[in-house]
Amino acid sequence: MPKIRRRGVPSALLDHLWVRIDEREIPVAQLELFAGWLDTEPDVPEGKRFQRFPEMIVCGEGELVTTFLRIGQVAEGDEVV
């Protein structure tokens, strides 16, 4: 199982993530929770997946984070627990 890539993420994807954080008004506290979760180096499935946090959902595919959703938006793939 892959780990989430934290370096060498394509710049277009990073730009997309920053836009989603801004548009969806993701609180800094939620991003801190996400960073703490990343620090645990979780294994993630190869395909589409998502991780729920109290005020957001982080979506990805394989080793990449692909977007941030608000609670109530529909995530695709397997939930990482």
mmCIF file of the N, C-alpha and C atoms, coordinates in Angstrom:
data_MODEL
# 
_entry.id   MODEL 
# 
loop_
_atom_site.group_PDB 
_atom_site.id 
_atom_site.type_symbol 
_atom_site.label_atom_id 
_atom_site.label_alt_id 
_atom_site.label_comp_id 
_atom_site.label_asym_id 
_atom_site.label_entity_id 
_atom_site.label_seq_id 
_atom_site.pdbx_PDB_ins_code 
_atom_site.Cartn_x 
_atom_site.Cartn_y 
_atom_site.Cartn_z 
_atom_site.occupancy 
_atom_site.B_iso_or_equiv 
_atom_site.pdbx_formal_charge 
_atom_site.auth_seq_id 
_atom_site.auth_comp_id 
_atom_site.auth_asym_id 
_atom_site.auth_atom_id 
_atom_site.pdbx_PDB_model_num 
ATOM 1   N N  . MET A 1 1  ? 0.850   -1.186 0.000   1.00 0.00 ? 1  MET A N  1 
ATOM 2   C CA . MET A 1 1  ? 0.000   0.000  0.000   1.00 0.00 ? 1  MET A CA 1 
ATOM 3   C C  . MET A 1 1  ? 0.890   1.242  0.000   1.00 0.00 ? 1  MET A C  1 
ATOM 4   N N  . PRO A 1 2  ? 0.498   2.247  -0.787  1.00 0.00 ? 2  PRO A N  1 
ATOM 5   C CA . PRO A 1 2  ? 1.314   3.461  -0.831  1.00 0.00 ? 2  PRO A CA 1 
ATOM 6   C C  . PRO A 1 2  ? 1.134   4.342  0.409   1.00 0.00 ? 2  PRO A C  1 
ATOM 7   N N  . LYS A 1 3  ? 2.065   5.249  0.585   1.00 0.00 ? 3  LYS A N  1 
ATOM 8   C CA . LYS A 1 3  ? 1.982   6.324  1.576   1.00 0.00 ? 3  LYS A CA 1 
ATOM 9   C C  . LYS A 1 3  ? 1.640   7.594  0.808   1.00 0.00 ? 3  LYS A C  1 
ATOM 10  N N  . ILE A 1 4  ? 1.083   8.582  1.475   1.00 0.00 ? 4  ILE A N  1 
ATOM 11  C CA . ILE A 1 4  ? 0.739   9.830  0.811   1.00 0.00 ? 4  ILE A CA 1 
ATOM 12  C C  . ILE A 1 4  ? 2.018   10.603 0.510   1.00 0.00 ? 4  ILE A C  1 
ATOM 13  N N  . ARG A 1 5  ? 2.143   11.027 -0.732  1.00 0.00 ? 5  ARG A N  1 
ATOM 14  C CA . ARG A 1 5  ? 3.316   11.779 -1.168  1.00 0.00 ? 5  ARG A CA 1 
ATOM 15  C C  . ARG A 1 5  ? 3.257   13.189 -0.590  1.00 0.00 ? 5  ARG A C  1 
ATOM 16  N N  . ARG A 1 6  ? 4.350   13.598 0.037   1.00 0.00 ? 6  ARG A N  1 
ATOM 17  C CA . ARG A 1 6  ? 4.422   14.929 0.627   1.00 0.00 ? 6  ARG A CA 1 
ATOM 18  C C  . ARG A 1 6  ? 5.423   15.821 -0.091  1.00 0.00 ? 6  ARG A C  1 
ATOM 19  N N  . ARG A 1 7  ? 6.227   15.242 -0.957  1.00 0.00 ? 7  ARG A N  1 
ATOM 20  C CA . ARG A 1 7  ? 7.212   16.005 -1.730  1.00 0.00 ? 7  ARG A CA 1 
ATOM 21  C C  . ARG A 1 7  ? 7.025   15.665 -3.201  1.00 0.00 ? 7  ARG A C  1 
ATOM 22  N N  . GLY A 1 8  ? 7.397   16.605 -4.036  1.00 0.00 ? 8  GLY A N  1 
ATOM 23  C CA . GLY A 1 8  ? 7.310   16.352 -5.475  1.00 0.00 ? 8  GLY A CA 1 
ATOM 24  C C  . GLY A 1 8  ? 5.894   16.282 -6.004  1.00 0.00 ? 8  GLY A C  1 
ATOM 25  N N  . VAL A 1 9  ? 4.959   16.933 -5.322  1.00 0.00 ? 9  VAL A N  1 
ATOM 26  C CA . VAL A 1 9  ? 3.575   16.971 -5.795  1.00 0.00 ? 9  VAL A CA 1 
ATOM 27  C C  . VAL A 1 9  ? 3.520   17.961 -6.963  1.00 0.00 ? 9  VAL A C  1 
ATOM 28  N N  . PRO A 1 10 ? 2.876   17.590 -8.063  1.00 0.00 ? 10 PRO A N  1 
ATOM 29  C CA . PRO A 1 10 ? 2.799   18.496 -9.224  1.00 0.00 ? 10 PRO A CA 1 
ATOM 30  C C  . PRO A 1 10 ? 2.249   19.876 -8.835  1.00 0.00 ? 10 PRO A C  1 
ATOM 31  N N  . SER A 1 11 ? 2.864   20.919 -9.372  1.00 0.00 ? 11 SER A N  1 
ATOM 32  C CA . SER A 1 11 ? 2.472   22.284 -8.993  1.00 0.00 ? 11 SER A CA 1 
ATOM 33  C C  . SER A 1 11 ? 1.018   22.589 -9.347  1.00 0.00 ? 11 SER A C  1 
ATOM 34  N N  . ALA A 1 12 ? 0.509   22.048 -10.435 1.00 0.00 ? 12 ALA A N  1 
ATOM 35  C CA . ALA A 1 12 ? -0.902  22.275 -10.791 1.00 0.00 ? 12 ALA A CA 1 
ATOM 36  C C  . ALA A 1 12 ? -1.824  21.682 -9.730  1.00 0.00 ? 12 ALA A C  1 
ATOM 37  N N  . LEU A 1 13 ? -1.453  20.531 -9.186  1.00 0.00 ? 13 LEU A N  1 
ATOM 38  C CA . LEU A 1 13 ? -2.258  19.913 -8.127  1.00 0.00 ? 13 LEU A CA 1 
ATOM 39  C C  . LEU A 1 13 ? -2.185  20.749 -6.851  1.00 0.00 ? 13 LEU A C  1 
ATOM 40  N N  . LEU A 1 14 ? -1.000  21.224 -6.497  1.00 0.00 ? 14 LEU A N  1 
ATOM 41  C CA . LEU A 1 14 ? -0.872  22.085 -5.310  1.00 0.00 ? 14 LEU A CA 1 
ATOM 42  C C  . LEU A 1 14 ? -1.727  23.340 -5.467  1.00 0.00 ? 14 LEU A C  1 
ATOM 43  N N  . ASP A 1 15 ? -1.705  23.939 -6.650  1.00 0.00 ? 15 ASP A N  1 
ATOM 44  C CA . ASP A 1 15 ? -2.538  25.124 -6.899  1.00 0.00 ? 15 ASP A CA 1 
ATOM 45  C C  . ASP A 1 15 ? -4.010  24.787 -6.712  1.00 0.00 ? 15 ASP A C  1 
ATOM 46  N N  . HIS A 1 16 ? -4.439  23.650 -7.238  1.00 0.00 ? 16 HIS A N  1 
ATOM 47  C CA . HIS A 1 16 ? -5.829  23.202 -7.098  1.00 0.00 ? 16 HIS A CA 1 
ATOM 48  C C  . HIS A 1 16 ? -6.191  23.046 -5.618  1.00 0.00 ? 16 HIS A C  1 
ATOM 49  N N  . LEU A 1 17 ? -5.309  22.432 -4.842  1.00 0.00 ? 17 LEU A N  1 
ATOM 50  C CA . LEU A 1 17 ? -5.589  22.216 -3.425  1.00 0.00 ? 17 LEU A CA 1 
ATOM 51  C C  . LEU A 1 17 ? -5.718  23.545 -2.684  1.00 0.00 ? 17 LEU A C  1 
ATOM 52  N N  . TRP A 1 18 ? -4.844  24.500 -2.968  1.00 0.00 ? 18 TRP A N  1 
ATOM 53  C CA . TRP A 1 18 ? -4.936  25.818 -2.319  1.00 0.00 ? 18 TRP A CA 1 
ATOM 54  C C  . TRP A 1 18 ? -6.247  26.504 -2.664  1.00 0.00 ? 18 TRP A C  1 
ATOM 55  N N  . VAL A 1 19 ? -6.678  26.390 -3.918  1.00 0.00 ? 19 VAL A N  1 
ATOM 56  C CA . VAL A 1 19 ? -7.954  26.990 -4.323  1.00 0.00 ? 19 VAL A CA 1 
ATOM 57  C C  . VAL A 1 19 ? -9.104  26.346 -3.558  1.00 0.00 ? 19 VAL A C  1 
ATOM 58  N N  . ARG A 1 20 ? -9.096  25.021 -3.442  1.00 0.00 ? 20 ARG A N  1 
ATOM 59  C CA . ARG A 1 20 ? -10.177 24.331 -2.719  1.00 0.00 ? 20 ARG A CA 1 
ATOM 60  C C  . ARG A 1 20 ? -10.179 24.703 -1.235  1.00 0.00 ? 20 ARG A C  1 
ATOM 61  N N  . ILE A 1 21 ? -9.017  24.820 -0.631  1.00 0.00 ? 21 ILE A N  1 
ATOM 62  C CA . ILE A 1 21 ? -8.939  25.236 0.775   1.00 0.00 ? 21 ILE A CA 1 
ATOM 63  C C  . ILE A 1 21 ? -9.572  26.607 0.942   1.00 0.00 ? 21 ILE A C  1 
ATOM 64  N N  . ASP A 1 22 ? -9.259  27.515 0.030   1.00 0.00 ? 22 ASP A N  1 
ATOM 65  C CA . ASP A 1 22 ? -9.789  28.872 0.098   1.00 0.00 ? 22 ASP A CA 1 
ATOM 66  C C  . ASP A 1 22 ? -11.287 28.897 -0.198  1.00 0.00 ? 22 ASP A C  1 
ATOM 67  N N  . GLU A 1 23 ? -11.707 28.299 -1.301  1.00 0.00 ? 23 GLU A N  1 
ATOM 68  C CA . GLU A 1 23 ? -13.116 28.311 -1.706  1.00 0.00 ? 23 GLU A CA 1 
ATOM 69  C C  . GLU A 1 23 ? -14.024 27.658 -0.670  1.00 0.00 ? 23 GLU A C  1 
ATOM 70  N N  . ARG A 1 24 ? -13.550 26.584 -0.090  1.00 0.00 ? 24 ARG A N  1 
ATOM 71  C CA . ARG A 1 24 ? -14.390 25.817 0.841   1.00 0.00 ? 24 ARG A CA 1 
ATOM 72  C C  . ARG A 1 24 ? -14.153 26.219 2.286   1.00 0.00 ? 24 ARG A C  1 
ATOM 73  N N  . GLU A 1 25 ? -13.346 27.277 2.456   1.00 0.00 ? 25 GLU A N  1 
ATOM 74  C CA . GLU A 1 25 ? -13.105 27.868 3.768   1.00 0.00 ? 25 GLU A CA 1 
ATOM 75  C C  . GLU A 1 25 ? -12.719 26.804 4.798   1.00 0.00 ? 25 GLU A C  1 
ATOM 76  N N  . ILE A 1 26 ? -11.722 26.008 4.446   1.00 0.00 ? 26 ILE A N  1 
ATOM 77  C CA . ILE A 1 26 ? -11.234 24.952 5.342   1.00 0.00 ? 26 ILE A CA 1 
ATOM 78  C C  . ILE A 1 26 ? -10.474 25.621 6.484   1.00 0.00 ? 26 ILE A C  1 
ATOM 79  N N  . PRO A 1 27 ? -10.888 25.404 7.735   1.00 0.00 ? 27 PRO A N  1 
ATOM 80  C CA . PRO A 1 27 ? -10.221 26.042 8.871   1.00 0.00 ? 27 PRO A CA 1 
ATOM 81  C C  . PRO A 1 27 ? -8.777  25.539 9.053   1.00 0.00 ? 27 PRO A C  1 
ATOM 82  N N  . VAL A 1 28 ? -7.917  26.433 9.503   1.00 0.00 ? 28 VAL A N  1 
ATOM 83  C CA . VAL A 1 28 ? -6.520  26.085 9.764   1.00 0.00 ? 28 VAL A CA 1 
ATOM 84  C C  . VAL A 1 28 ? -6.438  24.925 10.746  1.00 0.00 ? 28 VAL A C  1 
ATOM 85  N N  . ALA A 1 29 ? -7.305  24.909 11.743  1.00 0.00 ? 29 ALA A N  1 
ATOM 86  C CA . ALA A 1 29 ? -7.281  23.823 12.737  1.00 0.00 ? 29 ALA A CA 1 
ATOM 87  C C  . ALA A 1 29 ? -7.486  22.460 12.070  1.00 0.00 ? 29 ALA A C  1 
ATOM 88  N N  . GLN A 1 30 ? -8.308  22.415 11.013  1.00 0.00 ? 30 GLN A N  1 
ATOM 89  C CA . GLN A 1 30 ? -8.526  21.153 10.305  1.00 0.00 ? 30 GLN A CA 1 
ATOM 90  C C  . GLN A 1 30 ? -7.286  20.750 9.522   1.00 0.00 ? 30 GLN A C  1 
ATOM 91  N N  . LEU A 1 31 ? -6.612  21.733 8.940   1.00 0.00 ? 31 LEU A N  1 
ATOM 92  C CA . LEU A 1 31 ? -5.365  21.448 8.218   1.00 0.00 ? 31 LEU A CA 1 
ATOM 93  C C  . LEU A 1 31 ? -4.286  20.967 9.180   1.00 0.00 ? 31 LEU A C  1 
ATOM 94  N N  . GLU A 1 32 ? -4.295  21.482 10.401  1.00 0.00 ? 32 GLU A N  1 
ATOM 95  C CA . GLU A 1 32 ? -3.350  20.999 11.417  1.00 0.00 ? 32 GLU A CA 1 
ATOM 96  C C  . GLU A 1 32 ? -3.642  19.544 11.776  1.00 0.00 ? 32 GLU A C  1 
ATOM 97  N N  . LEU A 1 33 ? -4.924  19.191 11.897  1.00 0.00 ? 33 LEU A N  1 
ATOM 98  C CA . LEU A 1 33 ? -5.292  17.788 12.148  1.00 0.00 ? 33 LEU A CA 1 
ATOM 99  C C  . LEU A 1 33 ? -4.824  16.905 10.989  1.00 0.00 ? 33 LEU A C  1 
ATOM 100 N N  . PHE A 1 34 ? -5.021  17.381 9.782   1.00 0.00 ? 34 PHE A N  1 
ATOM 101 C CA . PHE A 1 34 ? -4.590  16.654 8.592   1.00 0.00 ? 34 PHE A CA 1 
ATOM 102 C C  . PHE A 1 34 ? -3.073  16.456 8.605   1.00 0.00 ? 34 PHE A C  1 
ATOM 103 N N  . ALA A 1 35 ? -2.330  17.508 8.928   1.00 0.00 ? 35 ALA A N  1 
ATOM 104 C CA . ALA A 1 35 ? -0.865  17.409 8.992   1.00 0.00 ? 35 ALA A CA 1 
ATOM 105 C C  . ALA A 1 35 ? -0.433  16.393 10.048  1.00 0.00 ? 35 ALA A C  1 
ATOM 106 N N  . GLY A 1 36 ? -1.103  16.387 11.190  1.00 0.00 ? 36 GLY A N  1 
ATOM 107 C CA . GLY A 1 36 ? -0.792  15.401 12.224  1.00 0.00 ? 36 GLY A CA 1 
ATOM 108 C C  . GLY A 1 36 ? -1.067  13.990 11.748  1.00 0.00 ? 36 GLY A C  1 
ATOM 109 N N  . TRP A 1 37 ? -2.152  13.804 11.006  1.00 0.00 ? 37 TRP A N  1 
ATOM 110 C CA . TRP A 1 37 ? -2.477  12.486 10.461  1.00 0.00 ? 37 TRP A CA 1 
ATOM 111 C C  . TRP A 1 37 ? -1.411  12.073 9.455   1.00 0.00 ? 37 TRP A C  1 
ATOM 112 N N  . LEU A 1 38 ? -0.984  13.019 8.608   1.00 0.00 ? 38 LEU A N  1 
ATOM 113 C CA . LEU A 1 38 ? 0.079   12.714 7.639   1.00 0.00 ? 38 LEU A CA 1 
ATOM 114 C C  . LEU A 1 38 ? 1.369   12.293 8.337   1.00 0.00 ? 38 LEU A C  1 
ATOM 115 N N  . ASP A 1 39 ? 1.649   12.902 9.476   1.00 0.00 ? 39 ASP A N  1 
ATOM 116 C CA . ASP A 1 39 ? 2.862   12.569 10.228  1.00 0.00 ? 39 ASP A CA 1 
ATOM 117 C C  . ASP A 1 39 ? 2.888   11.108 10.676  1.00 0.00 ? 39 ASP A C  1 
ATOM 118 N N  . THR A 1 40 ? 1.716   10.470 10.744  1.00 0.00 ? 40 THR A N  1 
ATOM 119 C CA . THR A 1 40 ? 1.662   9.049  11.135  1.00 0.00 ? 40 THR A CA 1 
ATOM 120 C C  . THR A 1 40 ? 2.008   8.136  9.967   1.00 0.00 ? 40 THR A C  1 
ATOM 121 N N  . GLU A 1 41 ? 2.217   8.726  8.778   1.00 0.00 ? 41 GLU A N  1 
ATOM 122 C CA . GLU A 1 41 ? 2.536   7.990  7.550   1.00 0.00 ? 41 GLU A CA 1 
ATOM 123 C C  . GLU A 1 41 ? 1.562   6.836  7.301   1.00 0.00 ? 41 GLU A C  1 
ATOM 124 N N  . PRO A 1 42 ? 0.262   7.164  7.210   1.00 0.00 ? 42 PRO A N  1 
ATOM 125 C CA . PRO A 1 42 ? -0.733  6.106  7.022   1.00 0.00 ? 42 PRO A CA 1 
ATOM 126 C C  . PRO A 1 42 ? -0.605  5.425  5.662   1.00 0.00 ? 42 PRO A C  1 
ATOM 127 N N  . ASP A 1 43 ? -0.911  4.145  5.636   1.00 0.00 ? 43 ASP A N  1 
ATOM 128 C CA . ASP A 1 43 ? -1.030  3.427  4.370   1.00 0.00 ? 43 ASP A CA 1 
ATOM 129 C C  . ASP A 1 43 ? -2.376  3.799  3.765   1.00 0.00 ? 43 ASP A C  1 
ATOM 130 N N  . VAL A 1 44 ? -2.399  3.991  2.457   1.00 0.00 ? 44 VAL A N  1 
ATOM 131 C CA . VAL A 1 44 ? -3.640  4.333  1.765   1.00 0.00 ? 44 VAL A CA 1 
ATOM 132 C C  . VAL A 1 44 ? -3.817  3.388  0.578   1.00 0.00 ? 44 VAL A C  1 
ATOM 133 N N  . PRO A 1 45 ? -5.051  3.128  0.161   1.00 0.00 ? 45 PRO A N  1 
ATOM 134 C CA . PRO A 1 45 ? -5.271  2.240  -0.978  1.00 0.00 ? 45 PRO A CA 1 
ATOM 135 C C  . PRO A 1 45 ? -4.788  2.858  -2.284  1.00 0.00 ? 45 PRO A C  1 
ATOM 136 N N  . GLU A 1 46 ? -4.574  2.022  -3.285  1.00 0.00 ? 46 GLU A N  1 
ATOM 137 C CA . GLU A 1 46 ? -4.110  2.459  -4.604  1.00 0.00 ? 46 GLU A CA 1 
ATOM 138 C C  . GLU A 1 46 ? -5.121  3.352  -5.313  1.00 0.00 ? 46 GLU A C  1 
ATOM 139 N N  . GLY A 1 47 ? -6.399  3.049  -5.165  1.00 0.00 ? 47 GLY A N  1 
ATOM 140 C CA . GLY A 1 47 ? -7.435  3.771  -5.899  1.00 0.00 ? 47 GLY A CA 1 
ATOM 141 C C  . GLY A 1 47 ? -7.937  4.995  -5.158  1.00 0.00 ? 47 GLY A C  1 
ATOM 142 N N  . LYS A 1 48 ? -9.160  5.407  -5.499  1.00 0.00 ? 48 LYS A N  1 
ATOM 143 C CA . LYS A 1 48 ? -9.776  6.575  -4.865  1.00 0.00 ? 48 LYS A CA 1 
ATOM 144 C C  . LYS A 1 48 ? -10.074 6.267  -3.403  1.00 0.00 ? 48 LYS A C  1 
ATOM 145 N N  . ARG A 1 49 ? -9.842  7.301  -2.578  1.00 0.00 ? 49 ARG A N  1 
ATOM 146 C CA . ARG A 1 49 ? -10.061 7.137  -1.143  1.00 0.00 ? 49 ARG A CA 1 
ATOM 147 C C  . ARG A 1 49 ? -10.327 8.495  -0.512  1.00 0.00 ? 49 ARG A C  1 
ATOM 148 N N  . PHE A 1 50 ? -10.832 8.456  0.726   1.00 0.00 ? 50 PHE A N  1 
ATOM 149 C CA . PHE A 1 50 ? -11.058 9.695  1.460   1.00 0.00 ? 50 PHE A CA 1 
ATOM 150 C C  . PHE A 1 50 ? -10.879 9.450  2.952   1.00 0.00 ? 50 PHE A C  1 
ATOM 151 N N  . GLN A 1 51 ? -10.580 10.538 3.661   1.00 0.00 ? 51 GLN A N  1 
ATOM 152 C CA . GLN A 1 51 ? -10.396 10.517 5.113   1.00 0.00 ? 51 GLN A CA 1 
ATOM 153 C C  . GLN A 1 51 ? -11.253 11.632 5.687   1.00 0.00 ? 51 GLN A C  1 
ATOM 154 N N  . ARG A 1 52 ? -12.113 11.285 6.633   1.00 0.00 ? 52 ARG A N  1 
ATOM 155 C CA . ARG A 1 52 ? -12.979 12.283 7.269   1.00 0.00 ? 52 ARG A CA 1 
ATOM 156 C C  . ARG A 1 52 ? -12.256 12.932 8.452   1.00 0.00 ? 52 ARG A C  1 
ATOM 157 N N  . PHE A 1 53 ? -12.448 14.225 8.578   1.00 0.00 ? 53 PHE A N  1 
ATOM 158 C CA . PHE A 1 53 ? -12.018 15.003 9.729   1.00 0.00 ? 53 PHE A CA 1 
ATOM 159 C C  . PHE A 1 53 ? -13.263 15.712 10.246  1.00 0.00 ? 53 PHE A C  1 
ATOM 160 N N  . PRO A 1 54 ? -13.223 16.316 11.443  1.00 0.00 ? 54 PRO A N  1 
ATOM 161 C CA . PRO A 1 54 ? -14.455 16.903 11.981  1.00 0.00 ? 54 PRO A CA 1 
ATOM 162 C C  . PRO A 1 54 ? -15.136 17.931 11.071  1.00 0.00 ? 54 PRO A C  1 
ATOM 163 N N  . GLU A 1 55 ? -14.348 18.723 10.320  1.00 0.00 ? 55 GLU A N  1 
ATOM 164 C CA . GLU A 1 55 ? -14.948 19.782 9.518   1.00 0.00 ? 55 GLU A CA 1 
ATOM 165 C C  . GLU A 1 55 ? -14.558 19.732 8.045   1.00 0.00 ? 55 GLU A C  1 
ATOM 166 N N  . MET A 1 56 ? -13.985 18.624 7.587   1.00 0.00 ? 56 MET A N  1 
ATOM 167 C CA . MET A 1 56 ? -13.620 18.499 6.172   1.00 0.00 ? 56 MET A CA 1 
ATOM 168 C C  . MET A 1 56 ? -13.416 17.035 5.825   1.00 0.00 ? 56 MET A C  1 
ATOM 169 N N  . ILE A 1 57 ? -13.339 16.786 4.532   1.00 0.00 ? 57 ILE A N  1 
ATOM 170 C CA . ILE A 1 57 ? -13.008 15.465 4.009   1.00 0.00 ? 57 ILE A CA 1 
ATOM 171 C C  . ILE A 1 57 ? -11.843 15.657 3.046   1.00 0.00 ? 57 ILE A C  1 
ATOM 172 N N  . VAL A 1 58 ? -10.805 14.847 3.213   1.00 0.00 ? 58 VAL A N  1 
ATOM 173 C CA . VAL A 1 58 ? -9.651  14.893 2.320   1.00 0.00 ? 58 VAL A CA 1 
ATOM 174 C C  . VAL A 1 58 ? -9.770  13.715 1.355   1.00 0.00 ? 58 VAL A C  1 
ATOM 175 N N  . CYS A 1 59 ? -9.765  14.010 0.060   1.00 0.00 ? 59 CYS A N  1 
ATOM 176 C CA . CYS A 1 59 ? -9.881  12.976 -0.960  1.00 0.00 ? 59 CYS A CA 1 
ATOM 177 C C  . CYS A 1 59 ? -8.546  12.785 -1.660  1.00 0.00 ? 59 CYS A C  1 
ATOM 178 N N  . GLY A 1 60 ? -8.329  11.569 -2.136  1.00 0.00 ? 60 GLY A N  1 
ATOM 179 C CA . GLY A 1 60 ? -7.107  11.306 -2.862  1.00 0.00 ? 60 GLY A CA 1 
ATOM 180 C C  . GLY A 1 60 ? -7.239  10.081 -3.730  1.00 0.00 ? 60 GLY A C  1 
ATOM 181 N N  . GLU A 1 61 ? -6.162  9.830  -4.445  1.00 0.00 ? 61 GLU A N  1 
ATOM 182 C CA . GLU A 1 61 ? -6.063  8.624  -5.264  1.00 0.00 ? 61 GLU A CA 1 
ATOM 183 C C  . GLU A 1 61 ? -4.625  8.156  -5.176  1.00 0.00 ? 61 GLU A C  1 
ATOM 184 N N  . GLY A 1 62 ? -4.464  6.941  -4.647  1.00 0.00 ? 62 GLY A N  1 
ATOM 185 C CA . GLY A 1 62 ? -3.116  6.432  -4.445  1.00 0.00 ? 62 GLY A CA 1 
ATOM 186 C C  . GLY A 1 62 ? -2.335  7.342  -3.528  1.00 0.00 ? 62 GLY A C  1 
ATOM 187 N N  . GLU A 1 63 ? -1.135  7.723  -3.959  1.00 0.00 ? 63 GLU A N  1 
ATOM 188 C CA . GLU A 1 63 ? -0.252  8.506  -3.100  1.00 0.00 ? 63 GLU A CA 1 
ATOM 189 C C  . GLU A 1 63 ? -0.534  10.011 -3.112  1.00 0.00 ? 63 GLU A C  1 
ATOM 190 N N  . LEU A 1 64 ? -1.506  10.460 -3.897  1.00 0.00 ? 64 LEU A N  1 
ATOM 191 C CA . LEU A 1 64 ? -1.777  11.891 -4.008  1.00 0.00 ? 64 LEU A CA 1 
ATOM 192 C C  . LEU A 1 64 ? -3.075  12.302 -3.323  1.00 0.00 ? 64 LEU A C  1 
ATOM 193 N N  . VAL A 1 65 ? -3.045  13.462 -2.671  1.00 0.00 ? 65 VAL A N  1 
ATOM 194 C CA . VAL A 1 65 ? -4.261  14.129 -2.199  1.00 0.00 ? 65 VAL A CA 1 
ATOM 195 C C  . VAL A 1 65 ? -4.789  14.893 -3.402  1.00 0.00 ? 65 VAL A C  1 
ATOM 196 N N  . THR A 1 66 ? -6.075  14.755 -3.694  1.00 0.00 ? 66 THR A N  1 
ATOM 197 C CA . THR A 1 66 ? -6.615  15.377 -4.904  1.00 0.00 ? 66 THR A CA 1 
ATOM 198 C C  . THR A 1 66 ? -7.570  16.533 -4.642  1.00 0.00 ? 66 THR A C  1 
ATOM 199 N N  . THR A 1 67 ? -8.221  16.574 -3.478  1.00 0.00 ? 67 THR A N  1 
ATOM 200 C CA . THR A 1 67 ? -9.103  17.702 -3.172  1.00 0.00 ? 67 THR A CA 1 
ATOM 201 C C  . THR A 1 67 ? -9.513  17.682 -1.711  1.00 0.00 ? 67 THR A C  1 
ATOM 202 N N  . PHE A 1 68 ? -10.090 18.784 -1.293  1.00 0.00 ? 68 PHE A N  1 
ATOM 203 C CA . PHE A 1 68 ? -10.674 18.922 0.039   1.00 0.00 ? 68 PHE A CA 1 
ATOM 204 C C  . PHE A 1 68 ? -12.154 19.217 -0.142  1.00 0.00 ? 68 PHE A C  1 
ATOM 205 N N  . LEU A 1 69 ? -12.988 18.548 0.640   1.00 0.00 ? 69 LEU A N  1 
ATOM 206 C CA . LEU A 1 69 ? -14.430 18.754 0.591   1.00 0.00 ? 69 LEU A CA 1 
ATOM 207 C C  . LEU A 1 69 ? -14.930 19.261 1.933   1.00 0.00 ? 69 LEU A C  1 
ATOM 208 N N  . ARG A 1 70 ? -16.068 19.947 1.890   1.00 0.00 ? 70 ARG A N  1 
ATOM 209 C CA . ARG A 1 70 ? -16.768 20.296 3.129   1.00 0.00 ? 70 ARG A CA 1 
ATOM 210 C C  . ARG A 1 70 ? -17.539 19.072 3.603   1.00 0.00 ? 70 ARG A C  1 
ATOM 211 N N  . ILE A 1 71 ? -17.834 19.036 4.884   1.00 0.00 ? 71 ILE A N  1 
ATOM 212 C CA . ILE A 1 71 ? -18.723 17.997 5.402   1.00 0.00 ? 71 ILE A CA 1 
ATOM 213 C C  . ILE A 1 71 ? -20.056 18.142 4.681   1.00 0.00 ? 71 ILE A C  1 
ATOM 214 N N  . GLY A 1 72 ? -20.629 17.042 4.249   1.00 0.00 ? 72 GLY A N  1 
ATOM 215 C CA . GLY A 1 72 ? -21.880 17.061 3.511   1.00 0.00 ? 72 GLY A CA 1 
ATOM 216 C C  . GLY A 1 72 ? -21.685 16.862 2.022   1.00 0.00 ? 72 GLY A C  1 
ATOM 217 N N  . GLN A 1 73 ? -20.475 17.160 1.522   1.00 0.00 ? 73 GLN A N  1 
ATOM 218 C CA . GLN A 1 73 ? -20.197 16.873 0.122   1.00 0.00 ? 73 GLN A CA 1 
ATOM 219 C C  . GLN A 1 73 ? -19.896 15.376 0.002   1.00 0.00 ? 73 GLN A C  1 
ATOM 220 N N  . VAL A 1 74 ? -20.124 14.839 -1.172  1.00 0.00 ? 74 VAL A N  1 
ATOM 221 C CA . VAL A 1 74 ? -19.998 13.406 -1.384  1.00 0.00 ? 74 VAL A CA 1 
ATOM 222 C C  . VAL A 1 74 ? -18.580 13.063 -1.847  1.00 0.00 ? 74 VAL A C  1 
ATOM 223 N N  . ALA A 1 75 ? -17.946 12.168 -1.100  1.00 0.00 ? 75 ALA A N  1 
ATOM 224 C CA . ALA A 1 75 ? -16.606 11.688 -1.441  1.00 0.00 ? 75 ALA A CA 1 
ATOM 225 C C  . ALA A 1 75 ? -16.705 10.356 -2.167  1.00 0.00 ? 75 ALA A C  1 
ATOM 226 N N  . GLU A 1 76 ? -15.769 10.109 -3.056  1.00 0.00 ? 76 GLU A N  1 
ATOM 227 C CA . GLU A 1 76 ? -15.731 8.836  -3.797  1.00 0.00 ? 76 GLU A CA 1 
ATOM 228 C C  . GLU A 1 76 ? -14.600 7.966  -3.279  1.00 0.00 ? 76 GLU A C  1 
ATOM 229 N N  . GLY A 1 77 ? -14.778 6.664  -3.384  1.00 0.00 ? 77 GLY A N  1 
ATOM 230 C CA . GLY A 1 77 ? -13.722 5.723  -3.049  1.00 0.00 ? 77 GLY A CA 1 
ATOM 231 C C  . GLY A 1 77 ? -13.902 5.103  -1.678  1.00 0.00 ? 77 GLY A C  1 
ATOM 232 N N  . ASP A 1 78 ? -12.805 4.495  -1.202  1.00 0.00 ? 78 ASP A N  1 
ATOM 233 C CA . ASP A 1 78 ? -12.815 3.813  0.087   1.00 0.00 ? 78 ASP A CA 1 
ATOM 234 C C  . ASP A 1 78 ? -12.478 4.784  1.215   1.00 0.00 ? 78 ASP A C  1 
ATOM 235 N N  . GLU A 1 79 ? -13.185 4.666  2.318   1.00 0.00 ? 79 GLU A N  1 
ATOM 236 C CA . GLU A 1 79 ? -12.868 5.502  3.475   1.00 0.00 ? 79 GLU A CA 1 
ATOM 237 C C  . GLU A 1 79 ? -11.669 4.912  4.204   1.00 0.00 ? 79 GLU A C  1 
ATOM 238 N N  . VAL A 1 80 ? -10.690 5.762  4.480   1.00 0.00 ? 80 VAL A N  1 
ATOM 239 C CA . VAL A 1 80 ? -9.511  5.358  5.238   1.00 0.00 ? 80 VAL A CA 1 
ATOM 240 C C  . VAL A 1 80 ? -9.856  5.539  6.716   1.00 0.00 ? 80 VAL A C  1 
ATOM 241 N N  . VAL A 1 81 ? -9.614  4.504  7.487   1.00 0.00 ? 81 VAL A N  1 
ATOM 242 C CA . VAL A 1 81 ? -9.907  4.591  8.938   1.00 0.00 ? 81 VAL A CA 1 
ATOM 243 C C  . VAL A 1 81 ? -8.661  4.395  9.756   1.00 0.00 ? 81 VAL A C  1 
# 
